[in-house]
Amino acid sequence: MVAEFRSRTQELPSEQRTRAELDRIGRDIWSRTVADTRLPVRAVHAAQSLGFLRPEVPLGLFSSGAWLRLRTPYGSIAVRRAGLGALDVSVR
């Protein structure tokens, strides 16, 4: 995902490389969902960055209303769909 972001931003002419355009590309990439779940890639990336995802670790994906929770033995990532599709991510 990081490589895709870099590639897409480098393809832009310098005058189009604005904060708004970079944010739009980031939202496009990080808001994609994983396989057939509603879990956004940004939540999985957060779990990986925090060391929650490790080889052979059992994962649980739970939902309640607007909330999705990715649970591992090393921690959880909670994602809430709010408003017009914006995503909030919290780590516990």
ChimeraX attribute file (.defattr): number of C-alpha atoms within 10 A of each C-alpha:
attribute: neighborCount
match mode: 1-to-1
recipient: residues
	/A:1	12
	/A:2	10
	/A:3	8
	/A:4	12
	/A:5	15
	/A:6	13
	/A:7	11
	/A:8	13
	/A:9	18
	/A:10	11
	/A:11	10
	/A:12	13
	/A:13	8
	/A:14	9
	/A:15	6
	/A:16	12
	/A:17	13
	/A:18	12
	/A:19	9
	/A:20	10
	/A:21	13
	/A:22	17
	/A:23	11
	/A:24	11
	/A:25	17
	/A:26	19
	/A:27	14
	/A:28	11
	/A:29	17
	/A:30	17
	/A:31	18
	/A:32	13
	/A:33	15
	/A:34	13
	/A:35	9
	/A:36	6
	/A:37	9
	/A:38	15
	/A:39	23
	/A:40	19
	/A:41	17
	/A:42	21
	/A:43	26
	/A:44	18
	/A:45	15
	/A:46	17
	/A:47	22
	/A:48	12
	/A:49	10
	/A:50	14
	/A:51	11
	/A:52	20
	/A:53	21
	/A:54	13
	/A:55	5
	/A:56	6
	/A:57	11
	/A:58	10
	/A:59	14
	/A:60	11
	/A:61	15
	/A:62	12
	/A:63	14
	/A:64	8
	/A:65	7
	/A:66	9
	/A:67	14
	/A:68	21
	/A:69	19
	/A:70	19
	/A:71	18
	/A:72	17
	/A:73	12
	/A:74	12
	/A:75	14
	/A:76	22
	/A:77	20
	/A:78	20
	/A:79	22
	/A:80	19
	/A:81	15
	/A:82	11
	/A:83	7
	/A:84	6
	/A:85	9
	/A:86	10
	/A:87	15
	/A:88	12
	/A:89	15
	/A:90	12
	/A:91	12
	/A:92	6
